[in-house]
Amino acid sequence: MSKVTICIDDLCFEAIMGLLEKERTTPQKICVNAKITYDYSEKKFIDYAVLSELIRESIKKEKFYTIEETLEYLCKKLQKEFKNIEKINLKISKPDILENRVVGVKKKLKLKNSK
């Protein structure tokens, strides 16, 4: 086995996320960047297309109130779905929420099974 890192850059889509009334009814642009480190072997690899779709569908389905809540949920879901993950580094941005800037939150997680 060897350690590899999947990089997902600018996975952007529209979803409901936020506390404000408008954010609860009108989808807005959400962008996700992820770095997922795991033990790779020919029989235990993580398909980056499946990983990307899991992230996108989870955010769209759950309609989270905060980015922080979203990050916590995604970290738990990824750990559950992919047992060989060692490190998770996620960043979620809302590029259109404030004028002239992109804001977001990121979370890094090193799992107990990693060395």
C-alpha positions in Angstrom: 0.0 0.0 0.0 1.0 3.6 -0.5 -0.4 6.9 0.6 -2.0 9.1 -2.0 -4.0 12.3 -1.9 -7.1 12.9 -4.0 -7.5 16.6 -4.8 -10.8 18.1 -5.7 -10.6 21.7 -6.8 -13.6 24.0 -7.3 -16.4 21.6 -7.1 -19.1 24.2 -7.6 -22.9 23.8 -7.6 -26.0 25.5 -6.3 -27.6 24.4 -3.0 -29.5 25.7 0.0 -27.1 26.7 2.8 -27.4 29.5 5.2 -29.2 31.1 8.1 -31.0 34.0 6.3 -34.5 33.6 5.0 -33.4 34.2 1.4 -30.6 31.5 1.8 -33.2 29.0 3.0 -35.4 29.4 -0.1 -33.0 30.3 -2.9 -30.1 28.1 -3.9 -26.7 29.8 -4.0 -23.3 28.9 -5.4 -21.3 26.7 -3.1 -17.7 25.7 -3.9 -15.9 22.8 -2.3 -12.2 22.1 -2.3 -10.9 18.8 -0.8 -7.7 16.9 -0.2 -8.3 13.3 1.0 -5.3 11.2 1.9 -5.7 7.5 2.1 -3.9 4.2 1.9 -4.1 3.2 -1.8 -4.0 -0.4 -3.1 -5.3 -1.8 -6.3 -8.2 -3.4 -4.5 -9.0 -0.5 -2.2 -8.9 2.8 -4.1 -11.3 5.7 -3.7 -12.9 6.8 -7.0 -12.7 10.6 -7.1 -15.8 10.8 -9.2 -17.8 8.9 -6.5 -16.2 11.0 -3.8 -17.1 14.3 -5.6 -20.7 13.2 -6.2 -21.1 12.1 -2.5 -20.0 15.5 -1.4 -22.2 17.4 -3.8 -25.3 15.2 -3.2 -24.9 15.4 0.6 -24.8 19.2 0.6 -27.7 19.5 -1.8 -29.9 17.0 0.1 -29.2 18.1 3.7 -29.7 21.9 3.2 -27.4 22.9 6.0 -27.6 26.1 8.0 -23.9 26.7 8.5 -20.7 25.8 6.7 -19.3 24.5 10.0 -22.3 22.1 10.3 -21.7 21.0 6.7 -18.0 20.3 7.4 -18.7 18.2 10.5 -21.3 16.2 8.6 -19.1 15.6 5.6 -16.1 14.5 7.7 -18.2 11.9 9.5 -19.8 10.7 6.3 -16.5 10.4 4.5 -15.0 8.4 7.4 -18.0 6.1 7.4 -18.0 5.5 3.6 -14.3 5.2 3.0 -12.5 3.3 5.9 -9.0 3.8 4.4 -9.1 7.6 4.7 -6.3 9.0 6.9 -6.6 12.7 6.5 -9.4 15.0 5.4 -8.9 18.7 4.4 -12.1 20.4 3.3 -12.9 24.0 2.4 -16.4 25.2 1.6 -16.8 28.7 0.1 -19.8 30.8 -0.7 -18.4 33.0 -3.6 -21.4 35.2 -4.2 -22.6 35.9 -0.6 -20.6 39.1 -0.1 -19.6 41.6 -2.7 -15.9 41.7 -3.8 -14.8 38.7 -1.8 -15.1 34.9 -1.4 -15.7 33.7 2.1 -15.6 30.2 3.5 -14.5 27.9 6.2 -12.1 25.0 6.2 -11.5 22.0 8.4 -8.6 19.6 8.7 -9.0 16.2 10.3 -6.3 13.6 10.9 -7.9 10.3 11.8 -6.9 8.1 14.6 -5.9 5.2 12.3 -3.3 7.4 10.5 0.3 7.4 11.4 
